[in-house]
Amino acid sequence: MFSTPDPIWPVIVLAVVIGSDALMSIRPPRFIRDCYAGVGFPLEWGWALVYVKLLATAGLIVGIWHDGVGVAATAGVVAYFVAATIAHLRARFLGSEFWLNCLGMLALSLAVLAWSFAF
């Protein structure tokens, strides 16, 4: 079974970033709306992504104290951004939103998974 994260600060950073993204997505700014439109995701369904991100944030925080929860939440965040990457590639929406936001978040979540749980 996976233990709690060591060190914990990368998980906390990821939780803050994902939680902030969830809060921003409640009333999405232009760059988030443009991203939804670029990949063909309906703006009316944005609430579902807010819940996914809030649940991920909760899982990251709870996982600081409970074995296995943090690694599962971090792996879920990785899966979310892998799916987002696939959506961007399929839609050929490869602007700065893809390179900075999507791949940047995928890299951050992979780094947290590797650093806090694998090494």
C-alpha positions in Angstrom: 0.0 0.0 0.0 1.2 3.5 -0.7 2.1 5.6 2.2 1.4 9.3 2.8 3.3 11.7 0.6 6.9 12.5 1.4 7.6 15.4 1.0 4.1 16.8 1.4 4.6 20.3 0.1 4.4 19.3 -3.6 1.0 17.8 -2.9 -0.1 20.9 -1.1 1.1 23.1 -4.1 -0.9 20.9 -6.5 -4.0 21.1 -4.3 -3.8 24.9 -4.2 -3.3 25.0 -8.0 -6.2 22.6 -8.7 -8.4 24.3 -6.1 -7.7 27.7 -7.6 -8.5 26.3 -11.1 -11.8 25.0 -9.7 -12.7 28.3 -8.2 -11.8 30.2 -11.4 -13.9 27.7 -13.4 -17.1 28.6 -11.5 -17.2 31.8 -13.6 -14.6 31.0 -16.2 -12.4 33.7 -17.5 -11.9 34.1 -21.2 -8.9 31.8 -21.5 -10.9 28.9 -19.9 -13.9 29.6 -22.1 -11.6 29.7 -25.2 -10.1 26.4 -24.2 -13.6 24.8 -23.8 -14.6 26.1 -27.2 -11.3 25.1 -28.8 -11.7 21.4 -27.8 -15.5 21.4 -28.3 -16.5 21.1 -24.7 -19.8 22.8 -24.0 -19.6 25.7 -21.6 -22.9 24.6 -20.0 -21.1 21.4 -18.8 -18.3 23.4 -17.1 -19.9 22.7 -13.7 -18.9 19.1 -14.1 -15.2 20.0 -14.3 -15.6 22.3 -11.3 -16.8 19.3 -9.2 -14.0 17.0 -10.6 -11.4 19.6 -9.6 -12.9 20.2 -6.2 -13.0 16.4 -5.5 -9.4 16.2 -6.7 -8.4 19.0 -4.3 -10.2 17.3 -1.4 -8.5 14.0 -2.2 -5.1 15.6 -2.3 -5.6 17.2 1.1 -7.1 14.1 2.7 -4.3 12.1 1.2 -1.7 14.0 3.3 -3.0 12.0 6.4 -4.5 8.8 4.9 -2.4 6.1 3.1 -3.3 5.6 -0.5 -5.7 8.5 -0.9 -3.0 11.1 -2.0 -1.5 8.8 -4.6 -4.9 7.9 -6.0 -5.9 11.6 -6.1 -2.6 12.6 -7.8 -3.0 9.8 -10.3 -6.5 11.0 -11.0 -5.2 14.5 -11.7 -2.6 13.0 -14.1 -5.4 11.1 -15.8 -7.5 14.2 -16.1 -4.7 16.1 -17.8 -3.9 13.2 -20.1 -7.5 13.2 -21.2 -7.3 17.0 -21.7 -4.2 16.5 -23.7 -5.9 14.0 -25.9 -8.9 16.3 -26.3 -6.5 19.2 -27.4 -4.7 16.9 -29.9 -7.9 15.5 -31.4 -9.4 19.0 -31.8 -6.0 20.3 -33.1 -6.3 23.1 -30.6 -2.6 23.5 -30.0 -2.2 27.1 -29.1 -0.6 28.6 -25.9 -3.5 27.1 -23.9 -2.3 23.7 -24.8 1.4 24.2 -24.2 1.2 26.3 -21.1 -2.0 25.2 -19.3 -2.6 21.7 -20.4 0.9 20.3 -20.7 2.2 22.5 -17.9 -0.4 21.0 -15.5 0.3 17.5 -16.8 4.0 18.0 -16.1 3.3 19.4 -12.6 1.0 16.6 -11.7 3.5 14.0 -13.0 6.3 15.6 -11.0 4.2 15.6 -7.8 3.3 11.9 -8.4 7.0 11.0 -9.0 8.5 13.1 -6.3 6.1 12.6 -3.4 5.1 9.0 -4.0 7.6 7.2 -6.2 11.0 8.2 -5.0 
